[in-house]
Amino acid sequence: MSKEPKINLASNKGRRSLDSVDGFTTSIGPGSIFTGTIGGTGHIIVLGSVEGSSDLEGTLVIGDGGQWLGDITAKRIVIAGHVEGAITASEKMEILSTARIIGSLTSPFIAIAEGAVHEGEIHMGEVKRFTDQRERE
């Protein structure tokens, strides 16, 4: 029995990084293993395991239960799984509460949910202040 990802892909309104994603061009499903370099302009979701690197112009999602060993570079990154390596997002990065990360984070915008675990450095550009416009329950 496969474990469902904790990222609701049918209704992604709560994940700002997923607002522009209208479908994933590549998926690495639960139990699947990929070794190598992933590149391109599409959007990728990882629910299995990757050992390698990425250079993406799209969005990379590592779902709850997904694992990545190696360096990640993408335009937008959402992490709910386990990553060991340097992570660089050119636009923004969201780290969900189930994420476990060992490595440096680099992005102009980084959102880290309460409960997420990160061991490493964080590199950001100029700090910008904002007010969260999402409704609070």
N, C-alpha and C positions, 0 to 999 in steps of 0.2 A: 504494500500500500504506500503510495507516494504522499509526501507531506505537501500540503498546499502552501504556496508562498504567502507571506503576511503582507504583501503589497497587492492591493486590490487593483488589478489592471483594467477591470471593466469600468470602474468609476474612479479615475485618477485625479479628481478635482482637489483632493487634499495634498497632493504632491506637486508642488509648483514646477519641479524639474521635469515632470511627466506631462505637463500641459501641452507641449508641442509634439508629443509622441502619439501618432495615430496608428501605430503598429510597429512590431519588432521585425526587422529583416532577418535576424539570426537569433536562435535560442539554443542554449545548451541545457538540456533537461535534467531533472533529478536522476542521479545514477550515471550520467554521461561524464566522460573525461576528455578534455581537449588539451593538447600540448602544442605550443607554438605561438606565433604572433597573429593577432587579430587587428585588421585595419579596415578603413573604408569610411563611408559617409552615412551608413544606416544606423539603426538603433538595435542594441543587443541586450538580451536578458540572460543571466547566468543563474541557473538553479542547481547545476551540477558543479563540477570542478574544472578549473583552468590552471595550467602551469605554463606561464609564459608572459607575454607583454601585449599591450594594446596601443594603438595610435588611431583614435577614432574622431571623426568630425561630428558624430551624433551623440546620442545618450547611451550610457552604459548603466544597467541595473544589475546589481548582485543581490538576488533575493535571499530571504531567510532560508538557511540551509545551503546556500551557494558558497563556494570557496574559490579564492584566487590567490595563487602564489606567484608573485612577480610584479613588475611595475605596470601601472595603469596611467594612460593619458587619454582623455576624452573631453568633449565640449561640456557635457553635463554628466554628473555621476550621482547615482543613488545607491547607497550601500545598506543592506539589512543583514548580510552574511558575514563571513570571515575573510579578511584580506591580510596578507603579509607582503609588504612591498611599498614603494613610493607611489603615491596617488596624486595626480595632477589634473585638475579640471580648469579649462580655460574660461568657463562662464560661472558655474556654480556647482556645489557639492552638498548633498544631503546625506546625513548619517542617521539612520533610524535606531531605535532603542535596542534592537536585537543585534546590532553590528559589533564585531570584535576586530579591531584593526591594530596591527603592529607595523609601523612605518610612518613616514612623513606625509603630511597633507599640504597641498599647495593649491590655492584657488582664491579668486577675488572675493567670493562669497561662500561661507561654510556654515551650515546649520547642523548642530549636533543635538540629537534628542536625549533627554534624560534617560539614563540606563545604558547608553552606549559606552563601550570601552575602547579607549585609544591609548596606545603607548607609542610615543614619538613626538616629533616636532610639528608645529603648525605654522605655515607661511602664508600670509595674506598681504594684499596691497594696502592701499589707504583704507582706514576704517570708516565705514559709512553707517550712520544711525538711521533706523527706520522704526515705524510703528506697525506691528503685526495687524493686518486688516481682516484676518480670518475671525469668524465668530467663535466666541468662547462659550463652552457649555457649562 
